[in-house]
Amino acid sequence: MIKKGKYNILHIDSFSGFGGAQADITILLEFTKKNYADKFNIFVIHNNNERLKKELDKKGINNASVRMRNFLDIFAILKIRKILKENDIDLINFHSSRDHYLAGIASILILNKKIIKVLTRHVAYNISYLKGYLIYRFLTDYFITISDFIKNILINGVKINPEKIKTIYSPRTYGKEIAEADILNYGGLRSSVRIEAGINNSEKMVSLIGRLSKEKGHLTFIMAAKEILRTRGDIKFAIIGEGELFEEISAFISENGIKNNFILLGFQGDIKKYISASDLIVVPSGLEGMGSIIIESCAMRKAVVASNAGGIPEVVRNGKTGILFEAENYKELAEKILTVVDNEDLSKSLGTNCFEEVLKKFDAKNIADETARLYLGLLGQA
């Protein structure tokens, strides 16, 4: 598909919230726009997602809202088709199932042009027969996965040709100089953030940051905390995030009699200040494609204890760049939390090692370069 002018690239996402995938989209497109303005025009369609729109607007990225109600939303298909035609889109990058199906159908309804269709797979869930053998085969030309774990699900579970899949990690770090500046700047807020949260200087702060949903392992975290609090009262446990399980989690903490040592902070726009204020970050997910909070915590030189699940071991190497525990084993998690918070040298070593690791693997500029090269190759410009 040789073109004299620039290629028109569309990213589409039907998720209505703002999580790791939406952060990936905004950071990737920020660097793509900055470094490949001579190659690409960039557009985004979102599902009336005001938070995503706000981030895209701040970065000067063209975006439009299309309400995507369900997989049978004919009006959405027609609206997407219109946008594809009006902007002469050459390549679509899907980010979740609903937009994949709706925009995939819209693209094949444009009969006079072949639009390249790419899916970025952010999650490690099992893939249904419908997705695997209809959407993935007939509405996808190429796959990007954010971890090798997810790549292997596509190869082994859905029998996708490995030559049609490339692992490209999430773009989350911006070079050592910027990372060091963040650590210094946010370190200055540590005391005020802890005071605001009700944590004094003699107490340790152990935090879980992420969406309040079943797969994130909040109940395992709470049970581990209960185990620790049988003998220790000098640790405060913070849960930062929003989601459908907020009331259930709050009730579970109260029922277990540990409310005085728990802080539920809800959604926070700037999580770096809470990472910086914490003594340890815990990621107890039962299933995780990679775990973006791990990357962000390591970029702040914070030690991480995480479950040995999904793509997490690709960044957390046990005893070197973090500590792993068996998913759902709250007693082991309790033991590993105490091992780190009671050993300052170990905590610093884990944080430093992981800092160096994520700066190499998740550099936003390098990942934008890798993605741009992939796009150009798929468009015949290899």
DOBA-330718 format. One record per residue (C-alpha): residue number from 1; residue in one letter; x, y, z. Coordinates in pm, 1 decimal. Layout:
@i:NUM; aa:A; X:X; Y:Y; Z:Z
...
//
This chain:
@i:1; aa:M; X:0.0; Y:0.0; Z:0.0
@i:2; aa:I; X:255.1; Y:259.0; Z:-118.8
@i:3; aa:K; X:136.0; Y:611.3; Z:-53.3
@i:4; aa:K; X:277.9; Y:948.9; Z:-155.4
@i:5; aa:G; X:144.1; Y:1127.2; Z:151.4
@i:6; aa:K; X:110.6; Y:1020.9; Z:512.3
@i:7; aa:Y; X:-68.1; Y:707.0; Z:626.3
@i:8; aa:N; X:-387.7; Y:751.4; Z:825.9
@i:9; aa:I; X:-391.1; Y:540.7; Z:1142.6
@i:10; aa:L; X:-699.6; Y:490.5; Z:1360.7
@i:11; aa:H; X:-696.8; Y:356.2; Z:1716.7
@i:12; aa:I; X:-1034.8; Y:248.5; Z:1853.8
@i:13; aa:D; X:-1126.5; Y:152.9; Z:2210.1
@i:14; aa:S; X:-1474.6; Y:66.9; Z:2340.9
@i:15; aa:F; X:-1385.3; Y:54.3; Z:2712.5
@i:16; aa:S; X:-1562.9; Y:329.9; Z:2906.2
@i:17; aa:G; X:-1317.0; Y:356.1; Z:3195.3
@i:18; aa:F; X:-950.6; Y:453.0; Z:3216.6
@i:19; aa:G; X:-704.9; Y:177.7; Z:3301.2
@i:20; aa:G; X:-377.2; Y:35.8; Z:3176.1
@i:21; aa:A; X:-488.2; Y:-3.7; Z:2814.5
@i:22; aa:Q; X:-608.1; Y:356.7; Z:2793.9
@i:23; aa:A; X:-280.6; Y:479.3; Z:2943.6
@i:24; aa:D; X:-96.2; Y:269.8; Z:2683.3
@i:25; aa:I; X:-295.6; Y:430.6; Z:2401.7
@i:26; aa:T; X:-234.5; Y:788.1; Z:2512.6
@i:27; aa:I; X:137.9; Y:744.6; Z:2580.1
@i:28; aa:L; X:198.9; Y:549.4; Z:2259.0
@i:29; aa:L; X:18.9; Y:807.6; Z:2045.9
@i:30; aa:E; X:190.4; Y:1098.7; Z:2218.6
@i:31; aa:F; X:531.2; Y:963.9; Z:2113.8
@i:32; aa:T; X:411.7; Y:847.1; Z:1772.0
@i:33; aa:K; X:280.0; Y:1194.7; Z:1698.7
@i:34; aa:K; X:599.3; Y:1355.9; Z:1826.1
@i:35; aa:N; X:840.9; Y:1135.3; Z:1629.1
@i:36; aa:Y; X:641.4; Y:1022.0; Z:1323.9
@i:37; aa:A; X:440.9; Y:1328.6; Z:1223.2
@i:38; aa:D; X:593.3; Y:1295.5; Z:876.1
@i:39; aa:K; X:466.3; Y:936.8; Z:840.3
@i:40; aa:F; X:125.2; Y:921.5; Z:1008.9
@i:41; aa:N; X:-194.0; Y:1111.9; Z:1069.0
@i:42; aa:I; X:-343.2; Y:974.5; Z:1390.6
@i:43; aa:F; X:-711.0; Y:944.4; Z:1487.6
@i:44; aa:V; X:-888.2; Y:784.0; Z:1784.4
@i:45; aa:I; X:-1246.1; Y:665.6; Z:1832.3
@i:46; aa:H; X:-1358.4; Y:611.5; Z:2191.6
@i:47; aa:N; X:-1684.0; Y:506.3; Z:2357.5
@i:48; aa:N; X:-1796.8; Y:839.1; Z:2508.3
@i:49; aa:N; X:-1492.2; Y:808.6; Z:2733.7
@i:50; aa:E; X:-1447.1; Y:1153.7; Z:2886.1
@i:51; aa:R; X:-1129.6; Y:1069.2; Z:3074.9
@i:52; aa:L; X:-964.7; Y:924.7; Z:2765.2
@i:53; aa:K; X:-1083.7; Y:1222.2; Z:2560.5
@i:54; aa:K; X:-931.6; Y:1462.0; Z:2814.0
@i:55; aa:E; X:-592.1; Y:1289.8; Z:2793.0
@i:56; aa:L; X:-599.3; Y:1280.2; Z:2412.5
@i:57; aa:D; X:-702.0; Y:1645.1; Z:2391.4
@i:58; aa:K; X:-410.4; Y:1743.0; Z:2616.5
@i:59; aa:K; X:-174.0; Y:1570.1; Z:2374.3
@i:60; aa:G; X:-337.1; Y:1725.3; Z:2066.7
@i:61; aa:I; X:-457.8; Y:1391.3; Z:1925.8
@i:62; aa:N; X:-768.1; Y:1398.1; Z:1705.1
@i:63; aa:N; X:-1046.7; Y:1194.0; Z:1862.8
@i:64; aa:A; X:-1417.2; Y:1130.2; Z:1820.9
@i:65; aa:S; X:-1682.8; Y:963.0; Z:2033.4
@i:66; aa:V; X:-1899.2; Y:681.4; Z:1899.8
@i:67; aa:R; X:-2138.7; Y:510.3; Z:2139.3
@i:68; aa:M; X:-2065.2; Y:136.4; Z:2113.8
@i:69; aa:R; X:-2347.9; Y:-29.2; Z:2308.1
@i:70; aa:N; X:-2297.5; Y:-394.5; Z:2216.8
@i:71; aa:F; X:-2168.0; Y:-628.9; Z:1947.7
@i:72; aa:L; X:-2487.4; Y:-583.8; Z:1742.1
@i:73; aa:D; X:-2485.3; Y:-203.2; Z:1741.7
@i:74; aa:I; X:-2559.6; Y:-134.0; Z:1373.9
@i:75; aa:F; X:-2559.8; Y:241.8; Z:1431.1
@i:76; aa:A; X:-2205.5; Y:222.5; Z:1570.4
@i:77; aa:I; X:-2088.1; Y:20.6; Z:1269.8
@i:78; aa:L; X:-2232.1; Y:279.2; Z:1030.0
@i:79; aa:K; X:-2080.2; Y:571.8; Z:1223.1
@i:80; aa:I; X:-1739.5; Y:403.1; Z:1233.5
@i:81; aa:R; X:-1759.8; Y:324.6; Z:861.9
@i:82; aa:K; X:-1831.8; Y:691.0; Z:791.4
@i:83; aa:I; X:-1524.3; Y:799.0; Z:990.9
@i:84; aa:L; X:-1309.4; Y:540.8; Z:812.9
@i:85; aa:K; X:-1418.0; Y:675.7; Z:474.1
@i:86; aa:E; X:-1397.6; Y:1044.2; Z:560.7
@i:87; aa:N; X:-1043.5; Y:1008.7; Z:696.9
@i:88; aa:D; X:-924.9; Y:758.7; Z:434.8
@i:89; aa:I; X:-798.9; Y:524.7; Z:711.1
@i:90; aa:D; X:-521.2; Y:286.3; Z:606.7
@i:91; aa:L; X:-476.5; Y:89.9; Z:930.9
@i:92; aa:I; X:-699.1; Y:30.4; Z:1235.3
@i:93; aa:N; X:-557.7; Y:-70.1; Z:1572.9
@i:94; aa:F; X:-826.8; Y:-229.1; Z:1794.4
@i:95; aa:H; X:-792.5; Y:-243.4; Z:2173.7
@i:96; aa:S; X:-1082.8; Y:-454.6; Z:2302.8
@i:97; aa:S; X:-1342.0; Y:-705.7; Z:2183.5
@i:98; aa:R; X:-1639.6; Y:-483.8; Z:2111.6
@i:99; aa:D; X:-1450.6; Y:-224.4; Z:1910.2
@i:100; aa:H; X:-1265.1; Y:-505.8; Z:1735.5
@i:101; aa:Y; X:-1588.6; Y:-654.5; Z:1608.2
@i:102; aa:L; X:-1771.2; Y:-329.0; Z:1526.5
@i:103; aa:A; X:-1479.3; Y:-157.8; Z:1352.4
@i:104; aa:G; X:-1374.1; Y:-481.2; Z:1186.4
@i:105; aa:I; X:-1717.7; Y:-515.5; Z:1026.3
@i:106; aa:A; X:-1718.3; Y:-144.0; Z:936.2
@i:107; aa:S; X:-1382.6; Y:-181.4; Z:760.6
@i:108; aa:I; X:-1491.7; Y:-469.9; Z:537.7
@i:109; aa:L; X:-1800.9; Y:-270.3; Z:436.2
@i:110; aa:I; X:-1565.6; Y:-32.0; Z:259.7
@i:111; aa:L; X:-1545.8; Y:-235.8; Z:-56.7
@i:112; aa:N; X:-1300.0; Y:-27.7; Z:-256.9
@i:113; aa:K; X:-1012.3; Y:-34.8; Z:-6.4
@i:114; aa:K; X:-821.6; Y:-287.6; Z:199.7
@i:115; aa:I; X:-775.1; Y:-151.8; Z:552.3
@i:116; aa:I; X:-508.8; Y:-328.2; Z:760.4
@i:117; aa:K; X:-657.1; Y:-454.6; Z:1089.2
@i:118; aa:V; X:-436.1; Y:-489.0; Z:1398.9
@i:119; aa:L; X:-544.7; Y:-600.8; Z:1746.5
@i:120; aa:T; X:-347.4; Y:-503.9; Z:2055.0
@i:121; aa:R; X:-427.8; Y:-770.1; Z:2312.5
@i:122; aa:H; X:-388.9; Y:-617.9; Z:2661.3
@i:123; aa:V; X:-552.9; Y:-889.2; Z:2872.3
@i:124; aa:A; X:-479.3; Y:-1250.5; Z:2958.1
@i:125; aa:Y; X:-836.7; Y:-1382.3; Z:2979.5
@i:126; aa:N; X:-932.5; Y:-1702.8; Z:2804.3
@i:127; aa:I; X:-1061.3; Y:-1645.0; Z:2452.1
@i:128; aa:S; X:-1405.1; Y:-1772.9; Z:2358.1
@i:129; aa:Y; X:-1476.6; Y:-1977.5; Z:2047.8
@i:130; aa:L; X:-1655.0; Y:-1681.9; Z:1884.4
@i:131; aa:K; X:-1359.2; Y:-1451.1; Z:1932.8
@i:132; aa:G; X:-1093.2; Y:-1704.9; Z:1849.6
@i:133; aa:Y; X:-1239.5; Y:-1858.4; Z:1541.1
@i:134; aa:L; X:-1443.9; Y:-1574.8; Z:1395.2
@i:135; aa:I; X:-1327.6; Y:-1230.4; Z:1503.0
@i:136; aa:Y; X:-959.8; Y:-1319.7; Z:1542.1
@i:137; aa:R; X:-934.5; Y:-1504.6; Z:1212.3
@i:138; aa:F; X:-1156.9; Y:-1305.4; Z:979.7
@i:139; aa:L; X:-1127.9; Y:-955.3; Z:1121.6
@i:140; aa:T; X:-757.9; Y:-939.7; Z:1210.6
@i:141; aa:D; X:-444.0; Y:-920.2; Z:997.6
@i:142; aa:Y; X:-190.8; Y:-890.8; Z:1279.1
@i:143; aa:F; X:-167.1; Y:-908.3; Z:1659.2
@i:144; aa:I; X:31.0; Y:-707.0; Z:1912.7
@i:145; aa:T; X:52.5; Y:-851.6; Z:2264.1
@i:146; aa:I; X:180.5; Y:-665.8; Z:2570.2
@i:147; aa:S; X:352.4; Y:-977.4; Z:2709.1
@i:148; aa:D; X:485.1; Y:-1310.0; Z:2584.9
@i:149; aa:F; X:234.5; Y:-1477.7; Z:2817.6
@i:150; aa:I; X:-53.6; Y:-1330.5; Z:2615.6
@i:151; aa:K; X:126.7; Y:-1414.7; Z:2290.7
@i:152; aa:N; X:142.4; Y:-1780.2; Z:2396.3
@i:153; aa:I; X:-231.1; Y:-1780.2; Z:2472.6
@i:154; aa:L; X:-296.6; Y:-1679.3; Z:2111.6
@i:155; aa:I; X:-54.7; Y:-1939.4; Z:1975.6
@i:156; aa:N; X:-153.1; Y:-2232.8; Z:2197.0
@i:157; aa:G; X:-516.1; Y:-2152.2; Z:2272.7
@i:158; aa:V; X:-641.0; Y:-2007.3; Z:1945.9
@i:159; aa:K; X:-376.3; Y:-2151.5; Z:1707.4
@i:160; aa:I; X:-282.8; Y:-1812.1; Z:1564.7
@i:161; aa:N; X:24.6; Y:-1822.5; Z:1339.3
@i:162; aa:P; X:321.7; Y:-1697.3; Z:1549.7
@i:163; aa:E; X:442.0; Y:-1498.2; Z:1247.6
@i:164; aa:K; X:131.1; Y:-1281.5; Z:1283.4
@i:165; aa:I; X:202.1; Y:-1186.7; Z:1646.2
@i:166; aa:K; X:456.4; Y:-950.8; Z:1799.1
@i:167; aa:T; X:508.9; Y:-875.5; Z:2167.0
@i:168; aa:I; X:550.8; Y:-502.3; Z:2224.3
@i:169; aa:Y; X:557.6; Y:-399.3; Z:2588.0
@i:170; aa:S; X:351.5; Y:-112.4; Z:2726.9
@i:171; aa:P; X:507.9; Y:235.6; Z:2690.6
@i:172; aa:R; X:547.0; Y:356.7; Z:3048.6
@i:173; aa:T; X:894.1; Y:504.3; Z:3110.4
@i:174; aa:Y; X:1058.2; Y:816.5; Z:2967.8
@i:175; aa:G; X:1431.1; Y:777.4; Z:3023.3
@i:176; aa:K; X:1648.4; Y:778.9; Z:3334.3
@i:177; aa:E; X:1670.5; Y:1157.4; Z:3373.1
@i:178; aa:I; X:1291.9; Y:1203.1; Z:3383.0
@i:179; aa:A; X:1247.2; Y:900.4; Z:3611.2
@i:180; aa:E; X:1508.1; Y:1033.3; Z:3855.9
@i:181; aa:A; X:1338.1; Y:1374.4; Z:3856.3
@i:182; aa:D; X:1001.6; Y:1211.2; Z:3935.0
@i:183; aa:I; X:1152.7; Y:1017.4; Z:4224.1
@i:184; aa:L; X:1302.2; Y:1336.1; Z:4366.7
@i:185; aa:N; X:992.6; Y:1551.8; Z:4316.3
@i:186; aa:Y; X:741.0; Y:1301.3; Z:4449.5
@i:187; aa:G; X:971.6; Y:1209.4; Z:4736.1
@i:188; aa:G; X:918.9; Y:1561.2; Z:4864.7
@i:189; aa:L; X:545.8; Y:1489.5; Z:4894.2
@i:190; aa:R; X:587.2; Y:1168.1; Z:5091.7
@i:191; aa:S; X:520.9; Y:1312.0; Z:5438.9
@i:192; aa:S; X:220.5; Y:1522.4; Z:5338.4
@i:193; aa:V; X:57.6; Y:1232.3; Z:5148.8
@i:194; aa:R; X:102.3; Y:999.7; Z:5447.6
@i:195; aa:I; X:-31.1; Y:1256.3; Z:5694.4
@i:196; aa:E; X:-334.8; Y:1314.6; Z:5471.8
@i:197; aa:A; X:-393.3; Y:937.2; Z:5462.5
@i:198; aa:G; X:-362.0; Y:907.9; Z:5841.1
@i:199; aa:I; X:-25.0; Y:728.1; Z:5849.5
@i:200; aa:N; X:244.8; Y:837.3; Z:6091.8
@i:201; aa:N; X:621.3; Y:815.4; Z:6043.9
@i:202; aa:S; X:659.8; Y:505.9; Z:6262.6
@i:203; aa:E; X:417.7; Y:302.8; Z:6049.7
@i:204; aa:K; X:482.3; Y:117.3; Z:5725.5
@i:205; aa:M; X:251.3; Y:181.9; Z:5428.8
@i:206; aa:V; X:174.9; Y:-119.9; Z:5208.8
@i:207; aa:S; X:-36.0; Y:-34.3; Z:4904.8
@i:208; aa:L; X:-245.9; Y:-207.8; Z:4641.3
@i:209; aa:I; X:-320.2; Y:23.1; Z:4347.8
@i:210; aa:G; X:-561.9; Y:-78.9; Z:4074.8
@i:211; aa:R; X:-917.1; Y:-131.1; Z:3960.9
@i:212; aa:L; X:-1139.8; Y:-293.7; Z:4224.2
@i:213; aa:S; X:-1235.4; Y:-605.5; Z:4029.7
@i:214; aa:K; X:-1220.5; Y:-975.3; Z:4107.2
@i:215; aa:E; X:-908.1; Y:-1065.2; Z:3909.7
@i:216; aa:K; X:-696.7; Y:-801.1; Z:4089.6
@i:217; aa:G; X:-680.2; Y:-1007.0; Z:4409.9
@i:218; aa:H; X:-801.2; Y:-756.7; Z:4669.8
@i:219; aa:L; X:-944.9; Y:-1027.4; Z:4895.8
@i:220; aa:T; X:-609.6; Y:-1209.7; Z:4897.5
@i:221; aa:F; X:-444.6; Y:-881.0; Z:4998.7
@i:222; aa:I; X:-695.4; Y:-825.6; Z:5279.3
@i:223; aa:M; X:-655.7; Y:-1179.2; Z:5413.5
@i:224; aa:A; X:-276.0; Y:-1139.3; Z:5408.9
@i:225; aa:A; X:-314.7; Y:-813.5; Z:5600.6
@i:226; aa:K; X:-536.8; Y:-985.2; Z:5857.2
@i:227; aa:E; X:-268.4; Y:-1252.9; Z:5902.4
@i:228; aa:I; X:-2.0; Y:-986.6; Z:5959.5
@i:229; aa:L; X:-219.0; Y:-782.4; Z:6196.4
@i:230; aa:R; X:-252.4; Y:-1077.5; Z:6433.6
@i:231; aa:T; X:93.8; Y:-989.2; Z:6563.4
@i:232; aa:R; X:176.9; Y:-647.7; Z:6413.5
@i:233; aa:G; X:7.2; Y:-312.5; Z:6453.7
@i:234; aa:D; X:267.9; Y:-90.5; Z:6290.2
@i:235; aa:I; X:155.6; Y:-143.7; Z:5929.5
@i:236; aa:K; X:-118.4; Y:42.0; Z:5742.0
@i:237; aa:F; X:-266.4; Y:-112.3; Z:5427.3
@i:238; aa:A; X:-389.6; Y:120.2; Z:5152.0
@i:239; aa:I; X:-623.9; Y:31.7; Z:4865.0
@i:240; aa:I; X:-623.2; Y:290.9; Z:4587.8
@i:241; aa:G; X:-867.5; Y:264.9; Z:4298.0
@i:242; aa:E; X:-1232.2; Y:242.1; Z:4204.7
@i:243; aa:G; X:-1452.5; Y:-34.7; Z:4070.0
@i:244; aa:E; X:-1754.4; Y:-255.9; Z:4111.3
@i:245; aa:L; X:-1619.3; Y:-430.3; Z:4424.2
@i:246; aa:F; X:-1570.6; Y:-117.3; Z:4637.0
@i:247; aa:E; X:-1865.2; Y:-181.8; Z:4870.3
@i:248; aa:E; X:-1789.8; Y:-553.6; Z:4898.4
@i:249; aa:I; X:-1425.1; Y:-486.7; Z:4982.7
@i:250; aa:S; X:-1514.7; Y:-220.3; Z:5238.0
@i:251; aa:A; X:-1761.8; Y:-457.3; Z:5406.6
@i:252; aa:F; X:-1510.1; Y:-744.6; Z:5404.9
@i:253; aa:I; X:-1252.6; Y:-529.9; Z:5584.6
@i:254; aa:S; X:-1506.1; Y:-428.8; Z:5850.6
@i:255; aa:E; X:-1630.7; Y:-785.7; Z:5898.3
@i:256; aa:N; X:-1274.4; Y:-903.6; Z:5962.0
@i:257; aa:G; X:-1214.9; Y:-642.3; Z:6231.0
@i:258; aa:I; X:-917.2; Y:-473.8; Z:6064.6
@i:259; aa:K; X:-1075.4; Y:-145.3; Z:5959.7
@i:260; aa:N; X:-840.5; Y:64.7; Z:6177.6
@i:261; aa:N; X:-539.3; Y:-48.4; Z:5975.0
@i:262; aa:F; X:-695.8; Y:-5.4; Z:5631.7
@i:263; aa:I; X:-729.1; Y:305.5; Z:5416.0
@i:264; aa:L; X:-957.3; Y:306.4; Z:5110.9
@i:265; aa:L; X:-859.6; Y:607.1; Z:4904.5
@i:266; aa:G; X:-1075.6; Y:550.2; Z:4596.3
@i:267; aa:F; X:-968.5; Y:680.4; Z:4256.3
@i:268; aa:Q; X:-666.2; Y:910.0; Z:4257.1
@i:269; aa:G; X:-561.1; Y:1100.3; Z:3947.6
@i:270; aa:D; X:-192.7; Y:1111.5; Z:4039.0
@i:271; aa:I; X:-90.8; Y:768.5; Z:4163.1
@i:272; aa:K; X:281.2; Y:847.6; Z:4162.8
@i:273; aa:K; X:252.4; Y:1035.8; Z:4490.0
@i:274; aa:Y; X:96.1; Y:729.1; Z:4654.4
@i:275; aa:I; X:359.4; Y:499.3; Z:4508.2
@i:276; aa:S; X:626.9; Y:732.1; Z:4644.1
@i:277; aa:A; X:460.3; Y:750.0; Z:4988.2
@i:278; aa:S; X:438.8; Y:369.3; Z:5014.0
@i:279; aa:D; X:701.9; Y:138.9; Z:5160.5
@i:280; aa:L; X:588.2; Y:-151.5; Z:4942.8
@i:281; aa:I; X:356.8; Y:-206.6; Z:4646.0
@i:282; aa:V; X:162.2; Y:-534.5; Z:4631.7
@i:283; aa:V; X:14.7; Y:-676.4; Z:4310.6
@i:284; aa:P; X:-188.0; Y:-986.5; Z:4410.4
@i:285; aa:S; X:-367.2; Y:-1042.4; Z:4079.1
@i:286; aa:G; X:-502.7; Y:-1385.5; Z:3996.0
@i:287; aa:L; X:-458.1; Y:-1306.1; Z:3627.1
@i:288; aa:E; X:-257.9; Y:-1024.9; Z:3470.8
@i:289; aa:G; X:-134.3; Y:-956.0; Z:3119.4
@i:290; aa:M; X:163.5; Y:-768.2; Z:3259.1
@i:291; aa:G; X:63.2; Y:-537.4; Z:3544.5
@i:292; aa:S; X:113.9; Y:-172.5; Z:3454.8
@i:293; aa:I; X:128.6; Y:-68.2; Z:3820.0
@i:294; aa:I; X:441.2; Y:-284.1; Z:3855.1
@i:295; aa:I; X:612.2; Y:-84.8; Z:3580.7
@i:296; aa:E; X:508.1; Y:247.3; Z:3732.0
@i:297; aa:S; X:618.3; Y:140.6; Z:4080.6
@i:298; aa:C; X:956.1; Y:15.3; Z:3959.3
@i:299; aa:A; X:1004.4; Y:343.4; Z:3772.3
@i:300; aa:M; X:973.8; Y:510.5; Z:4116.8
@i:301; aa:R; X:1230.1; Y:263.8; Z:4261.3
@i:302; aa:K; X:971.2; Y:94.3; Z:4481.6
@i:303; aa:A; X:996.2; Y:-270.9; Z:4581.5
@i:304; aa:V; X:712.5; Y:-489.3; Z:4455.5
@i:305; aa:V; X:564.0; Y:-814.7; Z:4583.7
@i:306; aa:A; X:347.7; Y:-972.1; Z:4312.1
@i:307; aa:S; X:168.9; Y:-1294.3; Z:4226.8
@i:308; aa:N; X:339.2; Y:-1545.2; Z:4000.8
@i:309; aa:A; X:61.6; Y:-1506.4; Z:3742.7
@i:310; aa:G; X:23.8; Y:-1418.4; Z:3376.3
@i:311; aa:G; X:292.3; Y:-1192.2; Z:3234.3
@i:312; aa:I; X:411.4; Y:-1064.4; Z:3574.1
@i:313; aa:P; X:726.2; Y:-1286.2; Z:3585.2
@i:314; aa:E; X:843.4; Y:-1118.7; Z:3263.9
@i:315; aa:V; X:928.8; Y:-811.4; Z:3470.9
@i:316; aa:V; X:938.2; Y:-942.0; Z:3830.6
@i:317; aa:R; X:1223.4; Y:-1190.4; Z:3857.8
@i:318; aa:N; X:1193.7; Y:-1345.0; Z:4200.2
@i:319; aa:G; X:1454.9; Y:-1219.4; Z:4444.5
@i:320; aa:K; X:1612.6; Y:-990.9; Z:4184.6
@i:321; aa:T; X:1362.6; Y:-732.3; Z:4057.7
@i:322; aa:G; X:1085.9; Y:-813.6; Z:4304.6
@i:323; aa:I; X:933.9; Y:-1092.6; Z:4510.7
@i:324; aa:L; X:681.9; Y:-1342.2; Z:4373.4
@i:325; aa:F; X:422.9; Y:-1545.4; Z:4562.7
@i:326; aa:E; X:170.7; Y:-1808.4; Z:4454.1
@i:327; aa:A; X:-152.5; Y:-1637.4; Z:4345.2
@i:328; aa:E; X:-431.0; Y:-1654.5; Z:4610.2
@i:329; aa:N; X:-193.4; Y:-1788.6; Z:4877.3
@i:330; aa:Y; X:-252.4; Y:-1514.8; Z:5134.3
@i:331; aa:K; X:-30.1; Y:-1674.0; Z:5399.3
@i:332; aa:E; X:266.3; Y:-1675.1; Z:5163.4
@i:333; aa:L; X:184.4; Y:-1316.5; Z:5065.7
@i:334; aa:A; X:182.0; Y:-1213.4; Z:5432.7
@i:335; aa:E; X:522.2; Y:-1373.1; Z:5481.4
@i:336; aa:K; X:667.7; Y:-1200.5; Z:5171.5
@i:337; aa:I; X:529.3; Y:-858.6; Z:5274.4
@i:338; aa:L; X:701.2; Y:-883.5; Z:5612.4
@i:339; aa:T; X:1024.5; Y:-1006.0; Z:5451.4
@i:340; aa:V; X:1046.5; Y:-685.9; Z:5247.1
@i:341; aa:V; X:913.8; Y:-422.1; Z:5489.1
@i:342; aa:D; X:1141.0; Y:-548.9; Z:5767.2
@i:343; aa:N; X:1454.9; Y:-547.2; Z:5548.2
@i:344; aa:E; X:1541.3; Y:-201.0; Z:5421.4
@i:345; aa:D; X:1848.5; Y:-319.8; Z:5229.9
@i:346; aa:L; X:1645.1; Y:-582.3; Z:5044.7
@i:347; aa:S; X:1371.9; Y:-328.9; Z:4967.2
@i:348; aa:K; X:1625.0; Y:-83.2; Z:4820.0
@i:349; aa:S; X:1798.8; Y:-355.3; Z:4619.8
@i:350; aa:L; X:1472.8; Y:-481.6; Z:4467.4
@i:351; aa:G; X:1363.1; Y:-127.8; Z:4383.3
@i:352; aa:T; X:1694.4; Y:-38.2; Z:4217.8
@i:353; aa:N; X:1714.7; Y:-358.6; Z:4015.1
@i:354; aa:C; X:1357.8; Y:-325.3; Z:3892.1
@i:355; aa:F; X:1414.2; Y:44.0; Z:3811.8
@i:356; aa:E; X:1695.6; Y:-47.3; Z:3572.8
@i:357; aa:E; X:1488.3; Y:-327.8; Z:3420.4
@i:358; aa:V; X:1179.9; Y:-122.2; Z:3337.3
@i:359; aa:L; X:1379.6; Y:168.7; Z:3197.5
@i:360; aa:K; X:1512.6; Y:-70.1; Z:2933.5
@i:361; aa:K; X:1197.1; Y:-269.4; Z:2860.0
@i:362; aa:F; X:922.9; Y:-5.9; Z:2873.5
@i:363; aa:D; X:1078.4; Y:308.7; Z:2727.0
@i:364; aa:A; X:799.4; Y:500.9; Z:2552.1
@i:365; aa:K; X:1012.2; Y:633.2; Z:2266.2
@i:366; aa:N; X:1156.7; Y:291.3; Z:2184.5
@i:367; aa:I; X:813.3; Y:128.8; Z:2197.1
@i:368; aa:A; X:665.1; Y:397.7; Z:1970.9
@i:369; aa:D; X:953.8; Y:333.2; Z:1729.5
@i:370; aa:E; X:889.9; Y:-41.4; Z:1735.8
@i:371; aa:T; X:516.0; Y:7.0; Z:1678.7
@i:372; aa:A; X:572.9; Y:254.7; Z:1394.3
@i:373; aa:R; X:811.4; Y:12.5; Z:1222.2
@i:374; aa:L; X:549.1; Y:-260.4; Z:1251.0
@i:375; aa:Y; X:279.2; Y:-36.9; Z:1101.0
@i:376; aa:L; X:504.9; Y:64.4; Z:812.7
@i:377; aa:G; X:591.7; Y:-296.9; Z:745.4
@i:378; aa:L; X:226.2; Y:-399.4; Z:736.9
@i:379; aa:L; X:156.1; Y:-106.2; Z:502.6
@i:380; aa:G; X:426.8; Y:-221.5; Z:261.5
@i:381; aa:Q; X:699.7; Y:19.7; Z:369.3
@i:382; aa:A; X:936.5; Y:-228.7; Z:538.7
//
